Amino acid sequence: VQLQAFGGGLVQAGDFLRLSCAASGLTFSRYDLGWFRQAPGKERESVATLTWRGGTIYYADSVKGRFTISRDNAKNTVYLQMSSLKPEDTAVYYCATKYFVSSEYDYWGQGTLVTVSS
């Protein structure tokens, strides 16, 4: 299983950005998906997750109403649409996936850096 994240960059506060993560080597539709982030000097945190059926979505309180996670099973891709970005959203963003019955995220992408300037 391989995951490759795209779309990070340097933006200004208030801007929007869309991250993409392309997956290969798995039956994508049977996997839960998630976006996580790690800011400098902080632990990695969950940002948004989406179940294999797309029916249960979790968002961290800090991103609710600003970020949207979605999946395109035809393209084996998961997206994170981010709007109203804040400097505190600056982090390396990772996509991850797990088989729907697994309890832990087994596979991780390489990360993409998002930097939000004030």
ChimeraX commands (.cxc) that place a marker at each C-alpha (Angstrom):
marker #1 position 0.00,0.00,0.00 radius 0.5
marker #1 position 1.30,3.42,-0.93 radius 0.5
marker #1 position -0.08,6.85,-0.20 radius 0.5
marker #1 position 1.16,10.05,-1.77 radius 0.5
marker #1 position -0.01,13.44,-0.58 radius 0.5
marker #1 position -0.07,16.58,-2.69 radius 0.5
marker #1 position -1.14,20.16,-2.46 radius 0.5
marker #1 position 0.72,21.74,0.42 radius 0.5
marker #1 position 2.24,25.16,0.13 radius 0.5
marker #1 position 2.59,28.66,1.52 radius 0.5
marker #1 position -0.64,30.63,1.82 radius 0.5
marker #1 position -1.88,33.65,3.72 radius 0.5
marker #1 position -4.32,33.63,6.60 radius 0.5
marker #1 position -7.86,33.41,5.29 radius 0.5
marker #1 position -6.86,31.57,2.12 radius 0.5
marker #1 position -7.98,28.12,1.07 radius 0.5
marker #1 position -6.05,25.06,-0.01 radius 0.5
marker #1 position -6.95,21.54,-1.10 radius 0.5
marker #1 position -4.81,18.57,-0.22 radius 0.5
marker #1 position -5.04,15.36,-2.19 radius 0.5
marker #1 position -3.79,11.91,-1.33 radius 0.5
marker #1 position -3.59,9.20,-3.95 radius 0.5
marker #1 position -3.60,5.59,-2.78 radius 0.5
marker #1 position -2.44,2.46,-4.55 radius 0.5
marker #1 position -2.07,-1.20,-3.76 radius 0.5
marker #1 position -5.34,-1.60,-1.88 radius 0.5
marker #1 position -9.05,-2.06,-2.36 radius 0.5
marker #1 position -9.63,1.58,-1.66 radius 0.5
marker #1 position -13.35,1.36,-1.03 radius 0.5
marker #1 position -12.78,-0.96,1.95 radius 0.5
marker #1 position -10.49,1.40,3.77 radius 0.5
marker #1 position -11.12,4.17,6.27 radius 0.5
marker #1 position -9.22,7.36,5.54 radius 0.5
marker #1 position -7.80,10.14,7.61 radius 0.5
marker #1 position -5.83,13.34,7.59 radius 0.5
marker #1 position -3.47,14.08,10.45 radius 0.5
marker #1 position -1.05,16.91,11.08 radius 0.5
marker #1 position 2.02,17.64,13.12 radius 0.5
marker #1 position 3.04,21.19,13.90 radius 0.5
marker #1 position 6.60,22.05,14.92 radius 0.5
marker #1 position 7.23,21.00,18.49 radius 0.5
marker #1 position 3.84,19.35,18.85 radius 0.5
marker #1 position 2.49,15.84,18.72 radius 0.5
marker #1 position 0.66,14.55,15.70 radius 0.5
marker #1 position -3.08,15.08,15.88 radius 0.5
marker #1 position -6.07,13.83,13.99 radius 0.5
marker #1 position -7.64,16.45,11.75 radius 0.5
marker #1 position -10.41,14.61,9.93 radius 0.5
marker #1 position -11.38,11.00,9.30 radius 0.5
marker #1 position -13.85,9.31,7.02 radius 0.5
marker #1 position -15.07,5.72,7.14 radius 0.5
marker #1 position -14.97,3.34,4.22 radius 0.5
marker #1 position -18.63,3.89,3.51 radius 0.5
marker #1 position -18.30,7.62,3.93 radius 0.5
marker #1 position -20.98,7.64,6.61 radius 0.5
marker #1 position -19.02,8.72,9.66 radius 0.5
marker #1 position -16.89,11.78,9.61 radius 0.5
marker #1 position -14.78,13.14,12.44 radius 0.5
marker #1 position -13.33,16.62,12.59 radius 0.5
marker #1 position -11.07,18.10,15.22 radius 0.5
marker #1 position -12.79,20.95,17.01 radius 0.5
marker #1 position -10.13,23.33,15.74 radius 0.5
marker #1 position -11.07,22.73,12.10 radius 0.5
marker #1 position -14.84,22.19,12.24 radius 0.5
marker #1 position -16.64,24.39,9.79 radius 0.5
marker #1 position -13.43,25.17,7.90 radius 0.5
marker #1 position -12.13,21.81,6.65 radius 0.5
marker #1 position -13.93,19.15,4.65 radius 0.5
marker #1 position -12.74,15.60,4.06 radius 0.5
marker #1 position -14.03,13.67,1.08 radius 0.5
marker #1 position -13.14,10.64,-1.00 radius 0.5
marker #1 position -13.37,9.62,-4.62 radius 0.5
marker #1 position -13.32,5.84,-4.79 radius 0.5
marker #1 position -13.08,5.91,-8.58 radius 0.5
marker #1 position -9.79,7.80,-8.31 radius 0.5
marker #1 position -8.49,6.13,-5.12 radius 0.5
marker #1 position -8.07,9.59,-3.70 radius 0.5
marker #1 position -8.94,11.36,-0.47 radius 0.5
marker #1 position -9.14,15.12,-0.23 radius 0.5
marker #1 position -8.94,17.71,2.49 radius 0.5
marker #1 position -10.47,21.02,1.51 radius 0.5
marker #1 position -9.22,23.70,3.87 radius 0.5
marker #1 position -10.65,27.20,4.03 radius 0.5
marker #1 position -10.26,30.22,6.29 radius 0.5
marker #1 position -6.78,29.02,7.07 radius 0.5
marker #1 position -5.09,30.28,10.21 radius 0.5
marker #1 position -1.41,30.48,11.16 radius 0.5
marker #1 position -2.07,27.76,13.73 radius 0.5
marker #1 position -2.96,25.41,10.88 radius 0.5
marker #1 position 0.70,25.42,9.88 radius 0.5
marker #1 position 1.91,21.82,10.00 radius 0.5
marker #1 position 2.97,18.83,8.00 radius 0.5
marker #1 position -0.21,17.11,6.90 radius 0.5
marker #1 position -0.29,13.34,6.53 radius 0.5
marker #1 position -2.88,11.13,4.95 radius 0.5
marker #1 position -3.39,7.66,6.37 radius 0.5
marker #1 position -5.56,4.66,5.81 radius 0.5
marker #1 position -6.61,1.45,7.53 radius 0.5
marker #1 position -8.68,-1.54,6.57 radius 0.5
marker #1 position -12.20,-0.90,7.80 radius 0.5
marker #1 position -12.04,-3.48,10.61 radius 0.5
marker #1 position -8.62,-2.42,11.85 radius 0.5
marker #1 position -8.31,-0.30,14.95 radius 0.5
marker #1 position -5.12,1.50,13.98 radius 0.5
marker #1 position -4.06,3.43,10.90 radius 0.5
marker #1 position -1.60,1.10,9.20 radius 0.5
marker #1 position -0.43,3.05,6.20 radius 0.5
marker #1 position 0.84,6.60,6.02 radius 0.5
marker #1 position 1.76,9.01,3.29 radius 0.5
marker #1 position 4.94,11.04,3.27 radius 0.5
marker #1 position 3.38,14.31,4.41 radius 0.5
marker #1 position 2.92,17.66,2.76 radius 0.5
marker #1 position 3.80,20.96,4.41 radius 0.5
marker #1 position 1.20,23.65,4.81 radius 0.5
marker #1 position 2.44,27.03,5.96 radius 0.5
marker #1 position -0.04,29.80,6.74 radius 0.5
marker #1 position 1.39,33.27,7.12 radius 0.5
marker #1 position -0.34,35.96,9.13 radius 0.5
marker link #1:1,2 radius 0.2
marker link #1:2,3 radius 0.2
marker link #1:3,4 radius 0.2
marker link #1:4,5 radius 0.2
marker link #1:5,6 radius 0.2
marker link #1:6,7 radius 0.2
marker link #1:7,8 radius 0.2
marker link #1:8,9 radius 0.2
marker link #1:9,10 radius 0.2
marker link #1:10,11 radius 0.2
marker link #1:11,12 radius 0.2
marker link #1:12,13 radius 0.2
marker link #1:13,14 radius 0.2
marker link #1:14,15 radius 0.2
marker link #1:15,16 radius 0.2
marker link #1:16,17 radius 0.2
marker link #1:17,18 radius 0.2
marker link #1:18,19 radius 0.2
marker link #1:19,20 radius 0.2
marker link #1:20,21 radius 0.2
marker link #1:21,22 radius 0.2
marker link #1:22,23 radius 0.2
marker link #1:23,24 radius 0.2
marker link #1:24,25 radius 0.2
marker link #1:25,26 radius 0.2
marker link #1:26,27 radius 0.2
marker link #1:27,28 radius 0.2
marker link #1:28,29 radius 0.2
marker link #1:29,30 radius 0.2
marker link #1:30,31 radius 0.2
marker link #1:31,32 radius 0.2
marker link #1:32,33 radius 0.2
marker link #1:33,34 radius 0.2
marker link #1:34,35 radius 0.2
marker link #1:35,36 radius 0.2
marker link #1:36,37 radius 0.2
marker link #1:37,38 radius 0.2
marker link #1:38,39 radius 0.2
marker link #1:39,40 radius 0.2
marker link #1:40,41 radius 0.2
marker link #1:41,42 radius 0.2
marker link #1:42,43 radius 0.2
marker link #1:43,44 radius 0.2
marker link #1:44,45 radius 0.2
marker link #1:45,46 radius 0.2
marker link #1:46,47 radius 0.2
marker link #1:47,48 radius 0.2
marker link #1:48,49 radius 0.2
marker link #1:49,50 radius 0.2
marker link #1:50,51 radius 0.2
marker link #1:51,52 radius 0.2
marker link #1:52,53 radius 0.2
marker link #1:53,54 radius 0.2
marker link #1:54,55 radius 0.2
marker link #1:55,56 radius 0.2
marker link #1:56,57 radius 0.2
marker link #1:57,58 radius 0.2
marker link #1:58,59 radius 0.2
marker link #1:59,60 radius 0.2
marker link #1:60,61 radius 0.2
marker link #1:61,62 radius 0.2
marker link #1:62,63 radius 0.2
marker link #1:63,64 radius 0.2
marker link #1:64,65 radius 0.2
marker link #1:65,66 radius 0.2
marker link #1:66,67 radius 0.2
marker link #1:67,68 radius 0.2
marker link #1:68,69 radius 0.2
marker link #1:69,70 radius 0.2
marker link #1:70,71 radius 0.2
marker link #1:71,72 radius 0.2
marker link #1:72,73 radius 0.2
marker link #1:73,74 radius 0.2
marker link #1:74,75 radius 0.2
marker link #1:75,76 radius 0.2
marker link #1:76,77 radius 0.2
marker link #1:77,78 radius 0.2
marker link #1:78,79 radius 0.2
marker link #1:79,80 radius 0.2
marker link #1:80,81 radius 0.2
marker link #1:81,82 radius 0.2
marker link #1:82,83 radius 0.2
marker link #1:83,84 radius 0.2
marker link #1:84,85 radius 0.2
marker link #1:85,86 radius 0.2
marker link #1:86,87 radius 0.2
marker link #1:87,88 radius 0.2
marker link #1:88,89 radius 0.2
marker link #1:89,90 radius 0.2
marker link #1:90,91 radius 0.2
marker link #1:91,92 radius 0.2
marker link #1:92,93 radius 0.2
marker link #1:93,94 radius 0.2
marker link #1:94,95 radius 0.2
marker link #1:95,96 radius 0.2
marker link #1:96,97 radius 0.2
marker link #1:97,98 radius 0.2
marker link #1:98,99 radius 0.2
marker link #1:99,100 radius 0.2
marker link #1:100,101 radius 0.2
marker link #1:101,102 radius 0.2
marker link #1:102,103 radius 0.2
marker link #1:103,104 radius 0.2
marker link #1:104,105 radius 0.2
marker link #1:105,106 radius 0.2
marker link #1:106,107 radius 0.2
marker link #1:107,108 radius 0.2
marker link #1:108,109 radius 0.2
marker link #1:109,110 radius 0.2
marker link #1:110,111 radius 0.2
marker link #1:111,112 radius 0.2
marker link #1:112,113 radius 0.2
marker link #1:113,114 radius 0.2
marker link #1:114,115 radius 0.2
marker link #1:115,116 radius 0.2
marker link #1:116,117 radius 0.2
marker link #1:117,118 radius 0.2
view
